[in-house]
Amino acid sequence: MAKLLVINGSPTPGSSTELLLASAVHGFESSLPEKNVTVELVVLNELTFIPCQACGKAPTPKFCFYDDSLTSIYNQIAECDAFLLGSPIYFDSVSAQTKAFIDRCNCFRPPDFDNRDPEHDFIKILRRKRPGGLILVGGKDAWFEGARRTVAGFFKWIEVTNEGMVVFRSDDYCKSGMATDNEQSLSEARLLGKQIAERILHG
C-alpha cells in the first residue's frame, strides 16, 4: 500500500494548480502498477480552520489544542508515504490557505528520538522521511522563490524530501485552468509524480 497525500492550496476550482496536481497524481499512479495506491486529496479552501494561535506548549497527546477541519489532516500527514503540495503565488508566496495550513503544522516539531532533551514532549510520530514534490502557479512576472523557501522549510518540518518542483507561468492570471493547454507543464508534473513514485520503489 502506498498512500499519497495531495494538498491543493488554490481557492479556484479547475485552476492550473488543480490540473497540474492531477497530472502529477497520474504519473505517480502509473509508476506503481503493482502496488495498491491510495490518493487522498485535500482542498484547503473547502476546510474550516483557524490560524495558528502560537500556543507555545505541546498539545500531546493530540497534534493541536484546537479541533477543526485540520484535526483529521494531521493523521493523514503522519501516515502518508508521499506528499504533494500545490499552490498559486500571491504576493510572492503561497496562498493564504496554504500558509495558514503550514502554520498550523507547527505541532510537527522536529522529533527528539535520541531523548537528548528532557523537556521535549511533542509527539514523536514522524519516524521516517517521505518523498514529496511542489507545484507552484503564478503570472508571467511572478517571483517563485519566496514560496519555494516557505515550502522547503515546511517539508523539512514534516520530514518530507523534495523530489522536485514544477513551476507554471500563466499568460492570463484572470483566467483559471490555463495549464490545460500546456503539454510541457503537464508533462513536467507527470514526471514529478513518477519521480516521487520511484523513490518509494527504490528508496
CORFENHU-V271275 format. One line per field, one symbol per residue. psi: psi as a letter, one per 40 degrees, with the letter a starting at -180 (. if undefined). burial: 1 if it has 16 or more other C-alpha atoms within 10 Angstrom, else 0. A space follows every 50 residues. Layout:
BEGIN
psi: ???
burial: ???
END
This chain:
BEGIN
psi: hhhhhhhheiehheiddddddddddddddeefdeihhhhhhhhdeeihii ihefdeiheheididhhaeeddddddddeieihhhiiihhfeaiiddddd dddeedegihigdefdheeheihgdgeiiiiiihhhhiideihedddddd dddddddffhhheihhhhhhegeehifdedegdddddddddddddddddd de.
burial: 01111111111000111111111111111011000000100111100010 01000001000011000001001101110111111111110011111111 11011111111000000000111001000111111111100101001100 11011011111111111111000001111000001111111111111100 000
END
